[in-house]
Amino acid sequence: MPHIYLPDLRLNAQLTGPANGAPLVLLHALGTDLSIWDDLIPLLPESLKILTLDMRGHGASDCPAPPYAMGALIRDTERAIDHFGLKDAAVLGLSIGGLIAQGLAVKRLDLVRALILSNTAAKIGRPEHWADRIATVTTKGMAAIADPTLERWLGRTWRTHPAMPRLRAHLLQTNPQGWAGCAAAIAGSDFYQTTATLRLPTLCIAAANDASTPPDLMRETADLIPGHRFALMRGTGHIPPVEKPAEYAALIGQFLSDIGHV
């Protein structure tokens, strides 16, 4: 896989689509990697130039020692976008990716012309809850949190959910140090005030079975941004591009068409 070699970090990234295509940046969730978009990308408009990357500590990117600051994750994404010379991109952030997207839009409006905030919030969870999970992962590894995480992601029927084996594999393959580093970044993030300053086209996608970032939490974040659009996916949990890629792609494609990005 191609890598971006930054002065302090190597990031795994992929850029696909026509050279003159409208850019779309996809930012994945905690405990996954850029391959969660594999089923989605073929369903999106062919005119898009799509950048995917593994955040630090995940996938094939470098894994510095934890903890990480959210500012560092935002900076990593900013540098990746600059590396490929992208401007006026639509940025889709899922879960922690949504936090990164919010921070990037506030910092670099020249890079971001539209947001898709999926299964995320301006603030996710409480610091003490993240501290407990970080301690568990640090001492016992990813397997110790796999079951409760999958239940939050997929709902009560998680054990028989078709996406469960794939998502479990993602979790178990994640470097515990990388997970802990990014979890610390989530624990220290509260974007309520800064996200409320955003004035750009925004689609917010929530999912009915998502206990990690429930629809009410997603709605609360959406309401910070005037003129936003809101979509609720029924029968879906925290990782829609794996669970229902066709329905997810339809929402994204319609939004990008409506704002003239494709």
C-alpha positions in Angstrom: 0.0 0.0 0.0 1.2 3.6 -0.7 2.5 5.6 2.2 2.9 9.3 2.9 6.2 10.0 4.6 5.8 13.0 6.9 8.7 14.3 9.0 7.4 12.5 12.2 5.1 9.9 10.9 4.3 7.5 8.0 0.6 7.3 7.0 -1.0 4.7 4.9 -3.2 6.4 2.3 -5.0 5.6 -1.0 -6.1 8.1 -3.7 -8.5 6.8 -6.3 -10.6 8.3 -9.1 -10.1 10.7 -11.9 -7.3 13.3 -11.6 -9.8 16.2 -12.1 -12.5 14.7 -9.9 -14.1 16.4 -7.0 -12.3 15.3 -3.8 -14.0 13.3 -1.1 -12.0 12.4 2.0 -13.1 9.4 4.1 -12.0 9.2 7.8 -12.6 5.9 9.5 -13.8 4.9 13.0 -11.8 3.9 16.1 -10.7 0.3 16.0 -11.0 0.0 12.2 -9.0 1.0 9.1 -9.5 2.4 5.6 -10.8 -1.0 4.4 -14.2 -0.3 6.0 -14.9 1.8 2.9 -14.2 -1.0 0.5 -17.9 -1.9 -0.1 -18.9 1.8 -0.2 -16.5 3.3 -2.7 -17.7 1.3 -5.8 -21.2 2.6 -5.1 -20.3 6.3 -5.0 -20.3 8.6 -8.1 -17.4 7.7 -10.4 -16.5 11.3 -10.9 -15.2 11.6 -7.3 -11.5 11.6 -6.4 -11.5 9.7 -3.1 -8.8 9.9 -0.4 -8.8 7.2 2.3 -6.1 6.9 5.0 -5.4 4.9 8.1 -5.2 7.2 11.1 -2.1 7.0 13.3 -2.0 3.8 15.4 -4.3 2.0 12.9 -4.0 -0.2 9.9 -0.7 0.2 8.1 0.1 3.7 9.5 2.8 4.2 12.1 1.8 3.7 15.7 3.6 6.2 18.0 3.4 5.7 21.7 0.1 6.9 23.3 -1.6 9.1 24.3 -2.4 11.2 21.2 -4.0 14.6 21.1 -6.9 15.3 18.8 -4.9 18.2 17.4 -2.3 15.7 16.2 -5.0 13.6 14.4 -6.4 16.7 12.7 -2.9 17.7 11.7 -2.2 14.3 10.2 -5.3 14.5 8.1 -4.5 18.1 7.1 -1.0 17.1 6.0 -2.4 14.1 4.0 -4.8 16.3 2.1 -2.1 18.9 1.4 0.3 16.1 0.3 -2.1 15.3 -2.6 -2.9 18.9 -3.3 -6.6 18.6 -2.6 -8.8 21.7 -2.1 -12.5 22.2 -1.5 -13.0 18.6 -0.5 -16.1 17.0 1.0 -15.0 15.3 4.2 -16.9 12.3 5.6 -15.9 11.5 9.1 -17.3 8.4 10.9 -17.1 8.3 14.7 -13.7 9.6 15.7 -13.3 10.5 12.1 -16.3 12.9 12.6 -14.4 14.6 15.4 -11.4 15.0 13.1 -13.6 16.3 10.4 -15.2 18.9 12.6 -11.8 20.1 13.8 -10.3 20.2 10.3 -13.3 22.3 9.0 -12.8 24.8 11.8 -9.0 25.0 11.2 -8.8 24.8 7.3 -11.9 26.0 5.5 -9.8 26.2 2.4 -9.6 22.4 2.4 -13.2 21.6 3.4 -16.3 22.8 1.4 -18.8 20.3 2.9 -19.1 17.9 5.8 -20.7 14.5 6.2 -20.8 13.7 9.9 -21.7 10.1 10.5 -22.3 8.3 13.8 -20.4 10.9 15.7 -20.9 13.9 17.9 -19.2 17.1 19.1 -18.3 15.2 22.2 -18.3 11.4 22.5 -18.6 9.8 25.9 -17.1 10.8 29.3 -13.4 11.0 30.1 -13.8 8.5 32.9 -15.4 5.9 30.7 -12.6 6.2 28.1 -10.0 6.0 30.9 -11.5 2.7 32.0 -11.5 1.3 28.5 -7.9 2.5 27.9 -6.8 0.7 31.1 -8.5 -2.5 30.0 -7.0 -2.4 26.5 -3.5 -1.5 27.9 -3.5 -4.4 30.4 -5.6 -7.1 28.6 -5.5 -6.3 24.9 -8.2 -5.6 22.3 -10.1 -8.9 23.0 -11.1 -7.7 26.4 -13.3 -4.9 24.9 -14.4 -6.7 21.7 -17.8 -8.0 23.0 -19.0 -4.8 24.7 -17.8 -2.7 21.7 -19.7 -4.8 19.2 -22.8 -4.7 21.3 -22.6 -0.9 21.3 -21.9 -0.8 17.6 -24.5 -3.3 16.4 -27.3 -3.5 19.0 -28.8 -6.3 21.0 -28.6 -8.8 18.2 -25.0 -8.2 17.7 -23.9 -11.8 18.1 -25.9 -12.9 15.0 -25.4 -9.7 12.9 -23.9 -10.4 9.5 -21.3 -7.7 9.9 -20.1 -8.9 13.3 -17.3 -11.2 12.2 -15.8 -8.6 10.0 -16.0 -5.9 12.6 -14.6 -8.2 15.3 -11.7 -8.9 13.0 -11.1 -5.1 12.7 -11.1 -4.7 16.4 -8.8 -7.6 17.1 -6.3 -6.5 14.4 -6.0 -3.0 15.9 -2.8 -2.2 17.7 -3.7 -1.8 21.4 -1.4 1.2 21.7 -2.9 2.9 18.7 -6.4 2.3 20.0 -5.5 3.7 23.4 -3.8 6.7 21.8 -6.8 7.6 19.7 -9.2 6.9 22.6 -7.3 9.4 24.7 -7.8 11.9 21.9 -11.6 11.3 22.0 -11.6 11.6 25.8 -10.0 15.0 25.6 -12.3 16.5 22.8 -15.2 18.8 23.2 -16.1 20.6 20.0 -19.5 22.0 21.0 -18.4 25.7 20.8 -16.2 25.4 17.7 -18.6 23.2 15.7 -21.3 25.8 16.4 -19.2 28.3 14.4 -19.4 26.2 11.2 -21.4 27.5 8.2 -21.0 25.0 5.4 -23.1 22.4 3.7 -23.4 19.5 6.2 -25.1 16.1 6.2 -25.5 14.3 9.5 -26.2 10.6 9.4 -27.4 8.7 12.5 -28.3 5.1 12.9 -31.1 3.7 15.0 -29.2 0.8 16.5 -26.0 2.8 17.4 -25.4 2.9 21.1 -21.9 4.4 20.7 -23.3 7.7 19.3 -27.1 7.4 19.6 -29.4 9.3 17.2 -30.3 11.9 19.9 -26.6 12.7 20.4 -26.1 13.0 16.7 -29.1 15.2 16.4 -27.7 17.5 19.2 -24.5 17.9 17.2 -26.3 18.5 13.9 -28.4 21.3 15.5 -25.2 23.2 16.1 -24.8 23.8 12.4 -27.4 26.0 10.7 -28.9 24.6 7.5 -27.7 21.0 8.1 -29.4 18.0 6.7 -30.2 15.0 9.0 -30.7 11.4 8.0 -31.6 8.4 10.2 -30.7 4.9 9.0 -33.1 2.3 10.4 -31.9 -1.2 11.3 -28.3 0.1 11.3 -25.6 0.5 13.9 -22.3 2.4 14.3 -20.5 1.3 11.1 -23.0 1.9 8.1 -20.4 1.5 5.3 -20.0 -2.1 6.4 -23.6 -2.8 7.5 -25.6 -1.1 4.7 -23.2 0.3 2.1 -25.9 0.8 -0.6 -28.2 2.8 1.6 -25.3 4.8 2.9 -24.0 5.5 -0.6 -27.4 6.7 -1.7 -27.5 9.3 1.1 -24.0 10.5 0.4 -24.4 10.6 -3.4 -27.7 12.6 -3.1 -26.1 15.1 -0.8 -23.0 15.6 -2.9 -25.3 16.0 -6.0 -27.5 18.5 -4.3 -24.6 20.7 -3.3 -23.1 20.5 -6.8 -20.0 18.5 -5.7 -20.7 15.9 -8.3 
